Amino acid sequence: MNAGVIDLFAHDPKTDEIVLVMNEPRPWDGSDERLHQLQEKFNAYVSFLLDGELAEAHPDLAQKPARIELRCQHRRDPHAVGLLGLIHDHLAFLNIKMDVVVGTGGSPQPPARW
């Protein structure tokens, strides 16, 4: 997981939202290092949305609502669920939606308390 790279950026015409996708193909291992990597990736995505990078690169999309989607191939461990719940709450405060999709073609899964 490279924290400095947005894995996928798109405009969803159905919801009229900016969608930033991060892919996590590795199994969850409960390590602090993995959680730190995940947090850094979310920080980079939020920075892109809020610190002017989006407005500079795509001024026509800058005022649209945003959603960050975490796509992972494996079910989350309890440590990841807890961190994702905190991230979800923080993003909601910033008016950014968050979805977690588990597995290929999976449906969105709640991170925690959501």
C-alpha positions as CSV (number, residue, x, y, z in Angstrom):
1,M,0.0,0.0,0.0
2,N,1.6,3.2,-1.2
3,A,0.3,6.1,0.9
4,G,1.3,8.7,-1.7
5,V,-0.7,7.2,-4.5
6,I,-4.4,7.4,-5.1
7,D,-5.3,4.0,-6.5
8,L,-8.4,5.1,-8.4
9,F,-10.1,8.5,-8.9
10,A,-13.4,8.8,-10.6
11,H,-16.7,10.8,-10.8
12,D,-19.7,8.6,-10.2
13,P,-22.5,10.1,-12.4
14,K,-25.2,8.1,-10.6
15,T,-24.5,9.8,-7.2
16,D,-22.6,12.8,-8.6
17,E,-19.8,12.1,-6.1
18,I,-16.1,12.1,-6.4
19,V,-14.9,8.6,-5.6
20,L,-11.4,7.8,-4.4
21,V,-10.7,4.1,-4.2
22,M,-7.9,2.4,-2.2
23,N,-7.1,-1.2,-2.8
24,E,-5.9,-3.5,-0.1
25,P,-5.2,-7.0,-1.5
26,R,-3.2,-8.2,1.5
27,P,-4.8,-10.3,4.3
28,W,-5.3,-8.3,7.5
29,D,-2.6,-9.2,10.1
30,G,-3.6,-7.1,13.1
31,S,-0.2,-5.4,13.1
32,D,0.3,-1.8,14.2
33,E,2.4,-1.3,11.0
34,R,-0.5,-2.3,8.7
35,L,-2.9,0.0,10.6
36,H,-0.4,2.9,10.4
37,Q,-0.1,2.3,6.6
38,L,-3.9,2.4,6.3
39,Q,-4.2,5.6,8.3
40,E,-1.5,7.3,6.3
41,K,-3.3,6.3,3.0
42,F,-6.6,7.8,4.3
43,N,-4.7,10.9,5.4
44,A,-3.3,11.3,1.8
45,Y,-6.8,10.9,0.3
46,V,-8.4,13.4,2.7
47,S,-5.5,15.8,2.0
48,F,-6.1,15.5,-1.8
49,L,-9.8,16.3,-1.3
50,L,-9.5,19.2,1.2
51,D,-6.1,20.8,0.7
52,G,-6.6,22.2,-2.8
53,E,-5.1,19.4,-4.9
54,L,-8.5,18.3,-6.2
55,A,-9.5,21.9,-7.0
56,E,-6.3,22.5,-8.8
57,A,-6.4,19.3,-10.9
58,H,-10.1,19.2,-11.5
59,P,-11.8,22.5,-10.7
60,D,-15.1,21.3,-12.2
61,L,-15.3,18.5,-9.6
62,A,-14.0,20.4,-6.5
63,Q,-17.5,21.2,-5.1
64,K,-19.0,17.8,-5.5
65,P,-19.5,15.5,-2.5
66,A,-16.8,12.8,-2.0
67,R,-16.6,9.2,-1.1
68,I,-13.6,7.1,-0.1
69,E,-14.0,3.4,-0.9
70,L,-11.6,0.8,0.7
71,R,-11.6,-2.4,-1.4
72,C,-10.0,-5.3,0.4
73,Q,-9.9,-8.9,-0.6
74,H,-10.1,-10.3,3.0
75,R,-12.4,-9.7,5.9
76,R,-11.1,-7.2,8.4
77,D,-9.6,-8.2,11.7
78,P,-10.8,-6.6,14.9
79,H,-8.0,-4.1,15.0
80,A,-8.8,-2.9,11.5
81,V,-12.5,-2.7,12.3
82,G,-11.8,-0.5,15.2
83,L,-9.5,1.9,13.3
84,L,-11.9,2.0,10.3
85,G,-14.7,2.9,12.7
86,L,-12.7,5.9,14.0
87,I,-11.8,6.9,10.4
88,H,-15.4,6.7,9.3
89,D,-16.5,8.9,12.2
90,H,-13.8,11.5,11.4
91,L,-14.7,11.5,7.7
92,A,-18.4,11.9,8.4
93,F,-17.5,15.0,10.5
94,L,-15.7,16.3,7.3
95,N,-18.7,15.4,5.1
96,I,-16.9,12.6,3.3
97,K,-18.6,9.3,2.9
98,M,-16.7,6.0,3.4
99,D,-17.5,2.5,2.1
100,V,-15.6,-0.8,2.7
101,V,-16.0,-3.4,0.0
102,V,-14.7,-6.9,0.9
103,G,-13.9,-9.4,-1.8
104,T,-14.4,-9.3,-5.6
105,G,-17.7,-7.8,-6.4
106,G,-18.6,-7.6,-2.7
107,S,-21.1,-5.4,-1.2
108,P,-20.2,-2.5,1.1
109,Q,-19.5,-3.5,4.6
110,P,-19.8,-1.3,7.7
111,P,-16.4,-0.5,9.3
112,A,-17.8,-0.4,12.9
113,R,-20.6,1.3,14.7
114,W,-22.0,2.1,11.2
